[in-house]
Amino acid sequence: MIKIENLNISFKSEIIYNDFSLSVSKGEKVAIIGKSGKGKSTLLNLLAGFISDFKGNVQINGIQLNTENISEIRKQIAWLPQETALNFKTVKELFFAPFNFEINKKLKPSEKEISDIFRELELSTKLLNKKTKEISGGQKQRILLASCLLLNRPLLLIDEPTSALDDSIKMKVTDFILSKRNLTVISATHDEYWIKKSDTVIELK
Amino acid sequence: MEKVIDINYFELFIGYALMAIPVLVLWYYKTGLVKDTIIATVRMTIQLLLVGLYLEYIFKLNSTFVNILWVLIMSIIASYTIVKRSKLKFKLFFIPIFLSGLISIAITDVYFLGFVVKLKNVFDARYFIPVTGMLLGNTIKNVIIALDAYYKRIDDEQNLYRWHLANGATRKEALLPFMRDALRMAFNPMIATTAIMGLISLPGMMTGQILGGSNPNVAVKYQIMLLITIFSSAILNVVLTIFFSNRIAFDKYFNLKLDIFRK
């Protein structure tokens, strides 16, 4: 699913990745751990095409990451950043935003699909009628997660997936996402339960 | 019609006393704008007095070549002002801004002077130069506001932009909310002033024409047409500037380049 060979990334004079290689198979759940500033988010950003200046060979689903294929690469992924201060007035707008893009229009979820996934993530569908400032950070994180999952992409890139969640919900959400058999998940995380449930843990030093 | 009362230089000087108000306010609130205000006022005075002299000569000469050259120079100065007032890099943004300015004034000038006023020569100095001057002068602020709003917001809200891109948006789709906001910010004030025109504000050009002895009826019609021409020209200018500058402000992965802002 993902092949990274001899990756080199440096910002100014600081070397973030030096000859880094990684191979991830389809459906594998990979947790990237390490202290802040060690390049966890950088790896997710790289796979989403947000790092223009890198050296090495990066492939997702057999597609080479380069300027020509960037649109194809982005069709393989759903990406959820850590900082989710996305400015939408209503929860409905936030949730449906990706489904307004041409490529995702046919994926617009039915009411049943929405209520199913909301139930799995311990969310009430009534939230959709609220304003974004009326909901908690944890609810917002799960709503964005729901919309990412409904995009049905083979690869989910997710930064600190459970950072805003209470302990009781954390486990349920972790189990739900990491049990999706065909979904490859690359996450940057500090969450012990998430790390324990992942197939592979990579520590960046 | 009664001849307009001339203002002599002494009276003009007395008129300048009014500038004490903005200068005092800006000084009192420590805005750091006092020097800029004084320089701007002095520049405005010298430029307008010189323009008075030039225009007299250019109107007499009325050569298409000289008129076009004059407008080109005005466009260069306008583009320079826009880049300087925005926080963007001169090297990258001057050409797209200059080109967008030229295209938008060319289209609206030809339409207004050629099809509405039906001039035999749209480059006739008496019409072409002042109308283009009005267009350029009035669109500068829209372009500055729009460019700043657009690029600053993409930079500030990198996550929103990236979230769109990484979840299926084309570059155009990912940029759409930023374009929408830039247009709102740049044109909301213009829509508001257009809506109250004549009620509580009399536009400068019309006032000038009436003071200069024109029939108010004619002055009003020209003013209406000018406001419409300015609106079209400004929006065309903003859209083209963003369209052209998009090509240089983003890399091939559609990421906003880090070095587009002046330090």
Interface residues (C-beta under 8 A of the other chain):
Chain A: A48 G49 F50 S52 T67 I70 S71 R74 K75 I77 A78 W79 L80 P81 E83 T84 A85 L86 N87 A97 P98 N100 F101 E102 I103 N104 S147 C148 L151 L157
Chain B: E157 N159 L160 R162 W163 H164 L165 A166 N167 G168 A169 T170 E173 D251 K252 Y253 F254 N255
